[in-house]
């Protein structure tokens, strides 16, 4: 596996890699280095090998391109080496960017299966991240997406709304699988019931701190909520390119006593961090990219039984009804405050809303009959019409050797890493 991501903190790629190990695959994961020296280690059965390139999280387009290309070159070399020396059978590429799929070009010529996992739609994400972009650049990115999807045997989209968009741009619908990340968290050592005697009302937002994800809007709402809710607390867990701006904004508004910033935590420790929160909030702005996102933090709240406050955006409304989450009008701070107050004042709703939201979990269980990833690999190696019941953990090929795969991935900005 190869990933332009911080593996320990990226929930989606860790879930996919760990699940494939459980299902009988041997997984090697290539990622950028976390420190000055690249290292190799094993985590939950996955061999993680760092490549000698640093991951870039800034806003300079040229530095982004350089970092991506350096990673692509090193990933291509290592993919090719592993294919010929270790018998790798599949290379699973997670964007961004889509062009990482070319790391698998040589192995594909010799019969290696290639999967492209579209965590984000690159044309929309480019527009959202850099705010201004020419029509020519967007047009070129759409063609880049189409070419990269053509190179892959199968394409994964993270929700049905994104699938419809990608399909409309020329990728055959039959080639696309929808795989919704449904994290499997370890139970927290502290039960949420312990919070019943705590007078504080704690609101949390975790993951990437970025303008397009509306962290500053949450601060604007907090400035009102501190005067409406006794013992109100707002907690941010994570990092991102707008962290310093949000910190400065919080100080300028005099919210230091009520707003708390926490460093991001490894994905397997997230449930412990969130277990003492009363509600989770998502505040994505309205952009072409966020309209296609089913935020991973929202799914985390659903799985952990935490009531969620969310904006009315296309992908969210596709899956969730008003009795499952508390909606507000996107980018409207007053609407966000009103939704939070309704949830705070209605104890029965706070208890019932997470129960209703479990419907989403039941319909998209990671190990259930609709497990898109498990079915995809069953079909990839064993042919169509192979159900999950035939793909039990420990399956091997006919010669008795484990199936081996490489996964090429880039951090998802919506979704399951702590963002």
NORKAUR-V770087 format. One record per helix or strand of 2 or more residues. SS is the DSSP state (helix for helix, strand for strand). FROM is the first residue (numbers start at 0). TO is the last residue. Records with the same first field share a line. If there is no record, write none. Layout:
# NORKAUR-V770087
SS = FROM-TO + FROM-TO
This chain:
# NORKAUR-V770087
strand = 1-3 + 24-32 + 39-42 + 45-53 + 89-93 + 112-117 + 153-156 + 175-177 + 200-205 + 231-236 + 258-261 + 278-280 + 306-310 + 325-327 + 402-409
helix = 6-8 + 10-21 + 60-85 + 97-108 + 121-129 + 134-150 + 159-167 + 172-174 + 191-196 + 210-212 + 214-224 + 242-251 + 266-273 + 289-291 + 295-303 + 313-318 + 332-344 + 346-362 + 371-381 + 387-389
